[in-house]
Amino acid sequence: MFDRMADFIENNLDLTAGQLPAWRHLVADAKAAMAQTREARGDLPGRPSASAPEQLAALRERMTAGLAALDSVEPAFAAFYALLDPQQRSRIDAAVVGSQRW
């Protein structure tokens, strides 16, 4: 899903030469964060035989890893977003709102 969204942004947002380095930095940071999160998930008990306290602890660790990933990507996202013009920002805003599944 991330690669599809990244391709959409790069190909359809009409990024300028000045915006591309910030975009590529964001993509690299996001991919690194996702890899770290996947690695953290692999170390956690997810088996049905795990006790309820083990499952709760594993959930906490997954959430902590997810927040750490967000923290590592947020500065690059903020730098990229700051370079966008109002029309580009509205397109990103709509894409992010549309991707929220609470």
C-alpha positions in Angstrom: 0.0 0.0 0.0 2.8 2.4 0.9 4.5 1.9 -2.5 1.2 2.6 -4.3 0.6 5.8 -2.3 4.3 6.9 -2.9 4.0 6.3 -6.6 0.7 8.3 -6.7 2.3 11.2 -5.0 5.5 11.2 -7.0 3.7 10.8 -10.3 0.5 12.8 -9.8 1.4 15.6 -7.4 3.6 17.5 -10.0 6.5 17.7 -7.5 9.1 20.4 -8.4 12.8 19.8 -8.5 13.0 21.6 -5.2 10.4 19.3 -3.6 11.9 16.0 -4.8 14.8 15.8 -2.4 12.5 16.2 0.6 10.1 13.7 -0.9 12.8 11.1 -1.4 14.1 11.7 2.1 10.6 11.1 3.5 10.1 7.9 1.5 13.5 6.6 2.7 12.6 7.4 6.3 9.2 5.8 6.0 10.5 2.6 4.5 13.1 2.4 7.3 10.5 2.9 9.9 8.2 0.3 8.4 11.1 -2.2 8.3 11.8 -1.6 12.0 8.1 -2.0 12.9 7.9 -5.3 11.0 11.0 -6.5 12.7 9.6 -5.6 16.1 6.4 -7.4 15.4 8.3 -10.5 14.4 9.8 -10.7 17.9 6.5 -10.6 19.7 4.3 -13.5 20.8 1.4 -13.7 18.5 0.6 -17.3 19.0 -2.9 -18.3 20.2 -1.3 -20.2 23.2 0.1 -17.0 24.6 -1.6 -15.9 27.8 -3.7 -12.8 28.0 -1.0 -10.9 29.9 1.5 -11.9 27.2 -0.8 -10.8 24.5 -1.4 -7.5 26.2 2.3 -6.9 26.6 2.8 -7.8 22.9 0.2 -5.3 21.9 1.9 -2.6 24.0 5.2 -3.4 22.3 3.6 -3.3 18.8 2.0 0.1 19.7 5.3 1.4 21.1 7.1 0.3 17.9 4.4 2.0 15.8 4.7 5.3 17.7 8.5 5.2 17.4 8.1 4.7 13.7 5.8 7.7 13.5 8.2 9.8 15.5 11.1 8.9 13.1 9.0 9.9 10.0 7.2 13.0 11.3 10.2 15.4 10.8 10.7 14.4 7.2 7.0 14.6 6.5 6.8 18.1 8.1 9.7 19.3 6.0 8.2 17.9 2.8 4.7 19.3 3.6 6.2 22.7 4.2 7.5 22.8 0.6 4.1 22.0 -1.0 1.9 24.7 -2.6 -1.7 25.0 -1.3 -3.2 22.8 -4.1 -0.6 20.1 -3.4 -1.3 20.3 0.3 -5.1 19.9 -0.2 -4.5 16.8 -2.3 -2.2 15.3 0.4 -4.7 16.2 3.1 -7.5 14.5 1.2 -5.4 11.4 0.7 -4.5 11.1 4.4 -8.1 11.7 5.5 -9.2 9.1 3.1 -6.7 6.5 4.4 -7.8 6.8 8.0 -9.8 3.7 9.1 -10.5 4.1 12.8 
